[in-house]
């Protein structure tokens, strides 16, 4: 049923862009669905597992054959959009531009643009959302009346995280549990690279503490079996396409991750983390976090060496007090209540 409480999400997922934009939309879509909104996704998505998750939530999904900015993608998405009227469209994607935003606005929609870099010279939108710390320092050129929602006050968390609002992180004693999670696809297979570096460190007796490792690969990761086959000298659990990420984060002392949406989930859960970059867009996020001393910066995963990893990982393993300090800082930034504000604005 098409109603004024319909919200259409426009986000793509590919090897190049990962799954984070669709997952960020999923979090907002869940919150709107809980308020009886009808949810529609128009997406180019290379991950069948992600499509299954959207459809499993009961959302209507229109799957595009091409990704933006191809002409076919524009025409196909407009064809789907024309089924709807008098509702909000939420656009989230690094490849979308103001040309596309203007097309959507010309069709009569109210538009929320989720952005990370302010790279467009102008934003034809009713709301611009940038949930990153660096969002507070960026200048957005918009029409008068555009609502700017900027900074960590507006960090979006998926439904499963919200039950941990107000819960302080607890740490294991006697051992250090490390969680390795590099997004839904990890098309460059940095997970394997990092795991082998840790294996070398352990075999060289560079880590004296008792460690346990958990490796999580996303639904779009094509190397999950290869990663699972690596023999490690400590207890190592490999999990694929999990649905209990908050619980996993809560039971681990340190995480190694890339600079995407998972960073904010780890911060909310209070997990001290080592964050590396896999794409230019992540550079903005990691630099903003580094200024606040929230996470250890691993630089670019492409050029990461074992010595680089040792430099950031060993001090964190050795120092439980440092772990707790980083945890408190991270949890102080995110209250988990941004979705209530966003649902309010999309209800106006």
C-alpha positions as CSV (number, residue, x, y, z in Angstrom):
1,X,0.0,0.0,0.0
2,X,1.3,3.4,-1.0
3,X,0.7,6.0,1.7
4,X,2.2,9.3,3.0
5,X,3.9,7.1,5.6
6,X,5.8,5.3,2.9
7,X,9.6,5.9,2.9
8,X,11.7,5.0,-0.1
9,X,15.4,4.2,0.5
10,X,17.8,4.6,-2.4
11,X,21.2,3.0,-1.7
12,X,23.6,0.7,-3.6
13,X,26.1,-2.0,-2.5
14,X,29.0,-3.2,-4.6
15,X,32.5,-4.5,-4.2
16,X,33.7,-0.9,-4.4
17,X,31.3,0.8,-2.0
18,X,30.7,-2.1,0.4
19,X,27.5,-2.8,2.3
20,X,27.6,0.1,4.8
21,X,25.3,2.5,2.9
22,X,22.5,0.0,2.7
23,X,23.1,-1.1,6.3
24,X,22.8,2.5,7.5
25,X,19.5,2.8,5.7
26,X,18.4,-0.5,7.2
27,X,18.8,0.9,10.7
28,X,16.6,3.9,9.9
29,X,14.1,1.7,8.0
30,X,13.7,-0.6,11.0
31,X,12.9,2.4,13.2
32,X,10.4,3.7,10.8
33,X,8.8,0.3,10.3
34,X,8.3,0.1,14.1
35,X,6.2,3.3,13.7
36,X,4.1,1.7,11.0
37,X,5.8,3.2,8.0
38,X,5.8,1.2,4.8
39,X,9.4,0.7,3.7
40,X,10.7,0.4,0.1
41,X,14.3,-0.1,-1.0
42,X,15.5,0.7,-4.6
43,X,19.0,-0.7,-4.8
44,X,21.7,-2.1,-6.9
45,X,23.1,-4.7,-4.6
46,X,25.7,-7.4,-5.3
47,X,25.1,-9.2,-2.0
48,X,22.3,-11.7,-2.1
49,X,22.6,-12.1,1.7
50,X,21.8,-8.4,2.1
51,X,18.8,-8.5,-0.2
52,X,17.5,-11.5,1.9
53,X,17.9,-9.5,5.0
54,X,15.9,-6.6,3.7
55,X,13.2,-8.8,2.4
56,X,13.3,-10.8,5.7
57,X,12.3,-7.5,7.4
58,X,9.2,-7.4,5.2
59,X,10.5,-4.5,3.2
60,X,9.6,-4.2,-0.5
61,X,12.8,-4.4,-2.6
62,X,13.3,-3.3,-6.2
63,X,16.7,-4.5,-7.4
64,X,18.4,-2.4,-10.1
65,X,20.4,-3.9,-12.9
66,X,23.0,-1.1,-12.9
67,X,24.5,1.2,-10.3
68,X,24.5,5.0,-10.3
69,X,25.6,7.1,-12.3
70,X,24.8,4.9,-15.3
71,X,21.9,6.2,-17.4
72,X,20.2,2.8,-17.2
73,X,20.3,3.1,-13.4
74,X,18.8,6.6,-13.4
75,X,16.0,5.6,-15.7
76,X,15.2,2.4,-13.9
77,X,15.2,4.0,-10.5
78,X,13.0,6.8,-11.7
79,X,10.6,4.3,-13.1
80,X,10.2,2.7,-9.7
81,X,10.1,6.1,-7.9
82,X,7.1,7.2,-10.0
83,X,5.0,4.6,-8.3
84,X,5.1,6.8,-5.2
85,X,4.2,10.3,-4.2
86,X,3.9,12.6,-1.2
87,X,6.5,10.7,0.8
88,X,10.2,10.9,1.8
89,X,13.1,9.5,-0.2
90,X,16.3,8.7,1.7
91,X,19.5,8.7,-0.5
92,X,22.7,7.2,0.9
93,X,25.7,6.7,-1.3
94,X,29.1,8.1,-2.1
95,X,28.4,8.0,-5.9
96,X,25.1,10.0,-5.7
97,X,25.3,13.6,-6.7
98,X,23.2,16.8,-6.8
99,X,22.1,16.0,-10.4
100,X,20.3,12.9,-8.9
101,X,19.0,14.8,-5.9
102,X,17.5,17.4,-8.3
103,X,15.8,14.7,-10.3
104,X,14.2,13.2,-7.2
105,X,13.1,16.6,-5.9
106,X,11.6,17.4,-9.3
107,X,9.3,14.3,-8.9
108,X,7.8,16.0,-5.9
109,X,9.5,14.0,-3.1
110,X,10.8,15.2,0.2
111,X,14.5,14.2,0.3
112,X,16.8,13.3,3.1
113,X,20.5,12.9,1.9
114,X,22.8,10.9,4.1
115,X,26.3,12.2,3.4
116,X,29.9,11.8,4.7
117,X,32.1,14.3,2.9
118,X,30.2,17.4,1.7
119,X,31.8,16.9,-1.7
120,X,28.8,18.3,-3.7
121,X,28.8,22.1,-4.5
122,X,25.1,22.2,-3.7
123,X,22.6,19.9,-2.0
124,X,19.0,20.0,-3.2
125,X,17.6,18.3,-0.1
126,X,15.1,19.0,2.7
127,X,17.4,17.3,5.2
128,X,21.2,16.6,5.1
129,X,22.4,14.1,7.6
130,X,26.1,13.6,8.4
131,X,26.6,11.5,11.5
132,X,30.4,11.8,11.7
133,X,32.4,13.9,14.1
134,X,34.0,15.7,11.1
135,X,30.5,16.6,9.9
136,X,30.4,19.4,12.4
137,X,33.4,21.0,10.6
138,X,32.0,20.7,7.1
139,X,30.1,23.4,5.1
140,X,27.0,22.4,3.2
141,X,25.6,24.6,0.5
142,X,21.9,24.2,0.6
143,X,18.7,26.1,-0.1
144,X,17.2,28.1,2.8
145,X,15.2,25.9,5.0
146,X,17.3,22.8,4.6
147,X,17.7,21.1,7.9
148,X,21.3,20.1,8.7
149,X,21.7,17.2,11.1
150,X,25.4,17.0,11.8
151,X,27.7,15.2,14.2
152,X,27.7,12.3,16.5
153,X,24.4,13.3,18.0
154,X,22.9,11.7,14.9
155,X,24.7,8.4,14.7
156,X,22.3,5.7,13.4
157,X,22.3,2.3,15.1
158,X,20.5,-0.8,14.1
159,X,17.6,-2.1,16.2
160,X,19.6,-4.9,17.8
161,X,22.0,-2.4,19.4
162,X,19.4,-0.4,21.2
163,X,18.9,-2.8,24.0
164,X,22.4,-1.9,25.1
165,X,21.6,1.8,25.7
166,X,23.1,2.8,29.1
167,X,25.1,-0.5,29.6
168,X,28.7,0.1,30.5
169,X,31.3,-2.1,28.8
170,X,32.8,-4.9,30.9
171,X,36.2,-6.4,30.2
172,X,37.5,-9.9,30.5
173,X,40.1,-10.6,33.1
174,X,42.9,-13.1,32.6
175,X,42.7,-13.0,28.8
176,X,42.1,-10.6,25.9
177,X,39.5,-11.4,23.4
178,X,40.0,-9.7,20.0
179,X,37.2,-9.3,17.4
180,X,38.2,-8.9,13.7
181,X,35.4,-7.5,11.5
182,X,36.0,-5.6,8.3
183,X,32.6,-5.0,6.9
184,X,30.1,-6.9,4.7
185,X,32.4,-7.6,1.7
186,X,36.1,-6.9,2.4
187,X,36.7,-7.3,-1.3
188,X,40.5,-6.8,-0.9
189,X,40.6,-9.6,1.7
190,X,42.3,-7.5,4.4
191,X,40.8,-9.9,7.0
192,X,43.2,-12.6,5.9
193,X,46.1,-10.2,5.8
194,X,45.5,-9.1,9.4
195,X,44.9,-12.6,10.6
196,X,48.2,-13.9,9.1
197,X,50.1,-10.9,10.7
198,X,48.6,-11.8,14.1
199,X,49.6,-15.5,13.5
200,X,53.2,-14.4,12.8
201,X,53.2,-12.3,16.0
202,X,52.1,-15.2,18.0
203,X,54.5,-17.7,16.5
204,X,57.3,-15.2,17.2
205,X,56.2,-15.1,20.8
206,X,55.7,-11.3,20.6
207,X,52.4,-11.6,22.6
208,X,52.7,-12.9,26.1
209,X,49.1,-12.5,27.1
210,X,46.4,-15.1,26.7
211,X,44.4,-14.3,23.5
212,X,41.2,-15.5,21.9
213,X,40.2,-14.4,18.4
214,X,36.9,-14.1,16.7
215,X,36.8,-13.3,13.0
216,X,33.5,-12.2,11.5
217,X,33.0,-12.1,7.7
218,X,30.0,-10.4,6.2
219,X,27.4,-12.0,3.9
220,X,29.1,-10.6,0.8
221,X,32.6,-11.8,1.7
222,X,33.8,-14.3,-1.0
223,X,36.9,-15.4,1.0
224,X,35.1,-16.7,4.2
225,X,36.1,-20.4,3.6
226,X,39.7,-19.4,2.8
227,X,39.9,-17.4,6.1
228,X,38.3,-20.2,8.1
229,X,41.0,-22.6,6.8
230,X,43.9,-20.6,8.4
231,X,45.3,-22.5,11.3
232,X,46.0,-20.3,14.3
233,X,48.1,-21.0,17.4
234,X,45.3,-19.7,19.7
235,X,41.6,-20.3,20.0
236,X,40.1,-18.7,16.9
237,X,36.4,-18.7,16.0
238,X,35.3,-17.8,12.4
239,X,31.7,-16.6,12.0
240,X,29.9,-15.6,8.8
241,X,27.0,-13.2,8.3
242,X,26.1,-13.0,12.0
243,X,23.0,-11.6,13.5
244,X,24.3,-11.1,17.0
245,X,27.0,-8.5,16.5
246,X,26.1,-6.4,19.6
247,X,26.6,-9.5,21.8
248,X,29.9,-10.3,20.1
249,X,31.1,-6.7,20.6
250,X,30.1,-6.8,24.2
251,X,32.1,-9.9,25.0
252,X,35.3,-8.8,23.3
253,X,38.0,-6.5,24.7
254,X,39.5,-5.1,21.5
255,X,38.3,-4.9,17.9
256,X,40.2,-4.5,14.6
257,X,38.0,-2.9,11.9
258,X,37.8,-0.6,8.9
259,X,36.6,3.0,9.0
260,X,32.9,2.4,8.1
261,X,29.7,2.3,10.0
262,X,31.0,-0.5,12.3
263,X,33.2,2.1,14.0
264,X,30.2,3.8,15.5
265,X,28.7,0.5,16.6
266,X,31.9,-0.3,18.4
267,X,32.0,3.1,19.9
268,X,28.5,2.8,21.2
269,X,29.4,-0.7,22.7
270,X,32.6,0.8,24.2
271,X,35.0,-1.6,22.5
272,X,38.6,-0.1,22.2
273,X,39.4,-0.5,18.5
274,X,42.1,-0.4,15.9
275,X,40.8,1.3,12.8
276,X,42.3,1.1,9.3
277,X,41.3,2.8,6.1
278,X,40.1,0.9,3.0
279,X,38.7,3.9,1.0
280,X,39.2,7.7,0.8
281,X,35.8,8.2,2.4
282,X,37.0,6.4,5.5
283,X,39.9,8.9,5.8
284,X,37.5,11.6,6.9
285,X,36.0,9.4,9.6
286,X,39.3,8.1,11.0
287,X,40.9,11.5,11.1
288,X,38.0,12.8,13.0
289,X,38.1,10.0,15.5
290,X,41.9,10.3,15.9
291,X,41.6,13.9,17.1
292,X,39.5,12.7,20.0
293,X,41.8,9.8,20.9
294,X,39.0,7.3,20.6
295,X,40.7,4.6,18.5
296,X,44.2,3.5,17.5
297,X,44.9,4.5,13.9
298,X,46.3,1.6,11.8
299,X,46.6,3.8,8.6
300,X,45.8,2.2,5.3
301,X,45.2,-1.5,5.4
302,X,46.7,-1.8,1.9
303,X,50.1,-0.7,3.1
304,X,49.9,-2.1,6.6
305,X,52.9,-4.1,7.7
306,X,53.3,-6.5,10.6
307,X,55.4,-3.9,12.4
308,X,52.6,-1.3,12.0
309,X,50.1,-3.7,13.5
310,X,52.4,-4.5,16.4
311,X,52.8,-0.8,17.1
312,X,49.1,-0.2,17.6
313,X,48.0,-3.7,18.9
314,X,50.5,-4.6,21.5
315,X,50.1,-1.5,23.7
316,X,46.4,-2.1,23.7
317,X,46.7,-5.7,24.6
318,X,49.2,-4.9,27.4
319,X,47.2,-2.1,29.1
320,X,43.8,-2.9,30.5
321,X,43.6,0.6,32.0
322,X,44.0,2.1,28.5
323,X,41.3,-0.2,27.2
324,X,38.9,1.1,29.8
325,X,39.8,4.8,29.2
326,X,39.2,4.4,25.4
327,X,35.9,2.6,26.2
328,X,34.6,5.4,28.4
329,X,35.5,8.0,25.9
330,X,33.8,6.2,23.1
331,X,30.6,5.5,25.0
332,X,30.3,9.1,26.0
333,X,29.9,10.1,22.4
334,X,26.9,8.1,21.4
335,X,23.7,7.9,23.4
336,X,21.8,5.6,20.9
337,X,18.8,7.9,20.7
338,X,19.4,9.5,17.2
339,X,16.7,7.3,15.5
340,X,14.0,8.9,17.6
341,X,15.0,12.3,16.3
342,X,15.2,11.1,12.7
343,X,11.8,9.4,12.9
344,X,10.3,12.6,14.3
345,X,11.7,14.7,11.3
346,X,10.4,12.2,8.8
347,X,7.0,12.2,10.4
348,X,6.6,16.0,9.8
